[in-house]
Amino acid sequence: MKSGFIAITGRPNAGKSTLLNKIIGEKVAIVSNKPQTTRTKIMGVHTEDDCQMVLIDTPGIHKPKNKLGEKMEKYIYTATQDIDVLLYIVDCNLYENEYESERKALSGLKTAGIPVILVVNKIDTIPKLNLLPVLDRLKELYDFSGIVPVSAQKGNNVNELLNEIKKHLSEGPKFFPDDIITDQPERQIVAEFIREKALRLLNQEVPHGVAVEIEKMTKRKSGGYEILAAIYCERTSHKGIIIGKGGEKLKMIGSRAREDIERFLGGKVYLELWVKVNEDWRNKESFMNTIGFE
């Protein structure tokens, strides 16, 4: 039996959470096209007959602009300590000036003695002939232990990636039972499903200032769940945007989130959403701690 801890890191929008979900086979991390969608460390467990991989998804490597950003930077640092393998993910659609950004991100990782596997993602979006020069350029940035081109969205070469990871794992115990796929509490996953829909349906600067807190989550005697959630934003003007004309935007967020929540909880869900303003909450340590950024 082989086992180990694997950190998934890289710059924003490289596809880290999509890859985690594909490997686990369930949605445990939310996905959107907005930078810094992932805000905390998210753990997923992939178990096979002869191997167990504990994968840790991290926020995208970026320069912090507020206290929330500083917390996210700490999550990246702690996730890359005491691990067995590090997956560094790169979007293959790189512009010329982005290679230097990738080099700087790699040089800042604490990876001494840890195998680093380069995962070149989104290969389904680029002709094969165009991919080869990208791979050649990326090889020059770091002494990688392995390089695996994949499409996390479609699953191309994901099995090959798992085999590459196994090469760098040692014999060890199972850390979790076979039926465990994540360490996230149900309430946290539900909150993230709601935030994901807000990220996808809101534009411009609003999504980055959105947080979700589950205020009530109970199982009904008649079956199903009753959930009351607060969507926090930083400005009164943003509150109106989230609610939308006649409440249509908020209804849409709730309707789409409910589908994921019901699938995850395996039952009917009564979901009620409220929008609240907490000005500049991304710089308020105490508030962030109460909603899960401890």
C-alpha positions, 0 to 999 in steps of 0.5 A: 500500500502506497500513500501520501499527501499531494499539494496542488498549486499554481497561478490563478485560473490554471484549473487546480480545483477542476483537476481535484474534482476530476481525480476525486470523482465528486465536486468538492471544490467550486470552480469559476473563471474568476481569479482566486475562486479557491480561498482556503485549503481544500482536501480531497481523498483518492483511494485505490486498492493499492494506494491512497492519495490525500490531495490538497487544493490551494488558492492561486499564487498571487500578490495579496491586496488585503488581509484575506489575500494574506490568509490565502497566501498562508494557506498556500505556504502551509499546504506545501509543507510536509508533503510528499509530492507537489503538483504545479499546474499551468494553463497551456495557453500562456502569453509570452510575458507569463513565462516569467511569472510562472518562473517567479511563482515556482522559485517562491515555493518551498520545495526542497527535496520534494518531487515537483510534477508539472501538470500542463492543463487545458490541452484540449484547447490547443493544437498538438503542434502548438503544445510542443513549444510550450512544453519545451519552454516550461521545461526550462523553468524548473527541474521537474520530476515529471511533466504530464499534459492533461485536460482536467475538464475532459479527463484526458491523461488524468490516469497517467498523472495518477500513475506519475504521482504513484512513482513518488509515493512510499509505502504507508498506511491509509489515512482515511476510510475508503468512503471519505472523499474530503475533510470539509464540513457539510456546511462549508461545502454548501456555503461554497456551492452558493458562492460559486453560483454568485461568482458565475452570475455576478460581474466586475468587482462584486464577486471578489467581495462576496462571502457566504455564511450558513446561519441555519442548516437542519434536517426536517422530520418530513425529509430534506433540509432547511438551509438559511444562508447569508451572502455578504458583500462590501458595499450597499451598491453591491447588495442591489446588484446581487439581489437584482431587479425584482430579486431575480438575480438572487433567485437565480443564485439560489435556484442553481445552488440548490441543484448542487446542494440537493445532489450533494446532500441526497435530498430535497432542500429548502434554501433561503438566501439573504444579502447583508453588507459588511463594509471592507470585510476582507480586512476584518480578521474577526469577521473572517474567522467567524465565516471559516477563514481561521 
